[in-house]
Amino acid sequence: MLRLWKWYQKCLAFHPVKTQVISSGVIWGAGDIAAQAVTYSIPNKTNSHFKDDDKEFKINWKRVATTSVFGLGFVGPVGHYWYEYLDRYIRLKLLLKPDSFRFVASKVAIDGMIFGPLDLLVFFTYMGFCTGKSVPQIKEDVKRDFLPALVLEGAIWPIVQVANFRFIPVRYQLLYVNFFCLMDSCFLSWVEQQEDAQWKQWVKSFLPLEQPKRHG
């Protein structure tokens, strides 16, 4: 394991973007395998009556490849440049002292307001297109899943990112995040599987997006 870590550090030093892209693809692919296992073990309300308990779990390698491409094409390159830019912006533009409370808090806030929502939006949209859904269907899925996922992740990711921005060097921050994305991938698959579950309606009831129509 130590030898593997040293090899990763060497690759990161000589080929930072390529290393981040490949590692993101591998980790997101592994996360999807775990997500499929979670999805299989928790019956969907729409098919729980028809599920064959004796049916053996089989990995959907097409979906693994699709999710890996998301890691390769979006999380890896965008995440690499995002964390590099965010660190420079906080240090050089806002002139905040590294590792100070304001430095870490600013990073967590900006990351949560920009990269977090963008990542969710791109993920749900991309997965919708890859499963053959139409644009109207994807819009409905995003409308159904985006806010509940954002609210629940908003309660967890700030804690993860406080440790990330306080203790992890910038060049390793995406790797740190990607390992937590192993669990996040399971969570997003669970959210997508829940469809119009009551808890989603409850969450969205606190976040009204549409103004009530006025009569007369």
C-alpha positions in Angstrom: 0.0 0.0 0.0 2.8 2.4 0.8 4.5 1.6 -2.5 1.2 2.3 -4.3 0.9 5.6 -2.5 4.4 6.6 -3.4 3.7 5.7 -7.0 0.6 7.8 -7.0 2.5 10.8 -5.5 5.1 10.5 -8.3 2.4 10.4 -11.0 0.7 13.4 -9.4 3.9 15.3 -9.4 4.7 14.7 -13.1 1.2 14.4 -14.5 -1.2 16.1 -12.1 -4.3 16.5 -14.4 -4.0 13.1 -16.0 -3.5 11.4 -12.6 -6.5 13.2 -11.1 -8.7 12.3 -14.1 -7.7 8.6 -14.1 -8.0 8.2 -10.3 -11.4 10.0 -10.4 -12.7 7.6 -13.1 -11.5 4.5 -11.2 -12.9 5.7 -7.8 -16.3 6.7 -9.3 -16.5 3.4 -11.1 -15.9 1.5 -7.8 -18.4 3.8 -6.1 -21.1 2.8 -8.7 -20.4 -0.9 -8.0 -21.1 -0.2 -4.4 -24.1 1.8 -5.3 -25.6 -1.0 -7.4 -25.1 -3.4 -4.4 -27.0 -0.9 -2.2 -29.7 -0.4 -4.7 -30.1 -4.2 -5.1 -30.3 -4.7 -1.3 -33.0 -2.0 -0.8 -36.2 -2.9 -2.8 -37.7 -0.2 -4.9 -41.3 0.6 -4.0 -42.3 0.3 -7.6 -40.9 -3.2 -8.1 -40.6 -4.7 -4.5 -43.6 -6.9 -5.1 -42.0 -8.4 -8.2 -38.4 -8.8 -7.0 -37.1 -12.3 -7.2 -35.4 -12.9 -3.8 -33.4 -15.7 -5.4 -32.1 -13.6 -8.2 -28.3 -13.3 -8.0 -26.8 -9.8 -7.9 -25.0 -9.0 -11.1 -23.0 -5.9 -11.8 -24.2 -3.7 -14.6 -20.9 -3.0 -16.2 -22.4 -0.5 -18.7 -23.6 1.6 -15.8 -20.1 1.3 -14.2 -18.5 2.5 -17.4 -21.0 5.4 -17.6 -20.3 6.5 -14.1 -16.5 6.1 -14.6 -16.8 8.4 -17.6 -18.5 11.0 -15.4 -15.5 10.8 -13.1 -13.1 11.0 -16.0 -14.8 13.7 -18.0 -16.2 16.0 -15.3 -15.0 15.3 -11.7 -11.4 14.7 -12.6 -10.6 17.7 -14.8 -13.1 20.2 -13.3 -12.3 19.2 -9.7 -8.5 19.5 -10.3 -8.8 23.0 -11.6 -11.5 24.0 -9.2 -9.5 23.2 -6.0 -6.4 24.8 -7.5 -8.3 28.0 -8.4 -10.3 28.1 -5.1 -7.1 28.0 -3.1 -5.4 30.8 -5.2 -8.6 32.9 -5.1 -8.9 32.7 -1.3 -5.2 33.4 -0.7 -4.4 36.0 -3.4 -7.7 37.8 -3.9 -9.3 37.6 -0.5 -5.9 37.7 1.2 -6.9 35.3 3.9 -4.3 33.5 5.9 -4.0 29.8 5.1 -5.5 27.5 7.8 -7.2 30.3 9.5 -10.9 30.0 10.4 -12.0 32.6 7.8 -9.8 30.8 5.2 -11.4 27.4 5.7 -14.9 28.8 6.2 -14.7 30.8 3.0 -13.6 27.7 1.1 -16.4 25.6 2.5 -19.0 28.3 1.7 -17.8 28.9 -1.9 -17.4 25.2 -2.6 -20.9 24.5 -1.2 -22.6 27.3 -3.2 -20.9 26.7 -6.5 -19.2 23.3 -7.0 -21.7 21.2 -4.9 -24.8 22.3 -6.8 -23.1 22.1 -10.2 -21.8 18.6 -9.5 -25.3 17.4 -8.6 -26.9 19.1 -11.6 -24.4 17.7 -14.1 -24.6 14.2 -12.5 -28.4 13.9 -12.7 -28.5 15.4 -16.2 -25.7 13.2 -17.5 -27.1 10.0 -16.0 -30.5 10.9 -17.5 -29.1 11.2 -21.0 -27.0 8.1 -20.6 -30.1 6.0 -19.7 -31.9 7.2 -22.8 -34.3 9.7 -21.2 -35.7 12.6 -23.0 -35.1 16.2 -22.1 -38.6 16.6 -20.5 -38.0 13.4 -18.5 -34.6 14.6 -17.3 -36.1 18.0 -16.3 -38.7 16.2 -14.2 -36.0 13.9 -12.6 -33.8 16.9 -11.8 -36.8 18.8 -10.3 -37.7 15.7 -8.2 -34.2 14.8 -7.0 -32.0 17.9 -7.1 -33.2 19.9 -4.1 -33.7 16.9 -1.7 -30.2 15.7 -2.6 -28.7 19.2 -2.2 -30.4 19.6 1.2 -29.2 16.3 2.6 -25.7 16.6 1.2 -25.6 20.2 2.5 -25.8 18.7 6.0 -22.8 16.3 5.4 -20.4 17.8 2.9 -19.5 20.9 4.9 -18.1 18.7 7.7 -16.1 16.7 5.1 -14.8 19.8 3.5 -13.8 21.5 6.8 -11.3 18.6 7.3 -10.3 18.7 3.7 -9.5 22.4 3.5 -7.9 22.5 6.9 -5.7 19.5 6.9 -5.3 18.2 3.3 -2.8 19.7 0.9 -4.4 21.2 -2.2 -2.9 18.5 -4.6 -4.6 15.8 -2.6 -8.0 17.4 -2.0 -9.7 16.0 -5.0 -8.5 12.5 -4.1 -9.9 13.0 -0.6 -13.2 14.1 -2.0 -13.4 11.2 -4.4 -13.0 8.7 -1.7 -16.0 10.2 0.1 -17.8 10.1 -3.3 -17.7 6.3 -2.9 -20.4 6.8 -0.2 -21.9 9.7 -2.1 -22.4 7.6 -5.2 -24.4 5.1 -3.1 -26.4 8.0 -1.6 -27.2 9.5 -5.1 -28.3 6.1 -6.4 -30.6 5.7 -3.4 -32.0 9.2 -3.9 -32.7 8.5 -7.6 -34.3 5.1 -6.7 -36.7 6.7 -4.2 -38.6 8.5 -7.0 -41.5 10.5 -5.4 -41.0 9.3 -1.9 -42.8 11.2 0.8 -39.6 12.4 2.4 -38.7 14.3 -0.8 -42.0 16.0 -0.8 -41.5 16.9 2.8 -38.0 18.4 2.1 -39.3 20.4 -0.9 -42.2 21.7 1.1 -39.7 23.9 3.0 -38.2 25.2 -0.2 -41.1 26.6 -2.3 -39.9 27.5 -5.8 -43.2 28.4 -7.4 -45.3 31.4 -6.4 -48.9 30.6 -5.8 -51.1 31.6 -8.7 -53.4 34.6 -8.0 -57.0 34.4 -9.1 -58.9 37.3 -10.3 
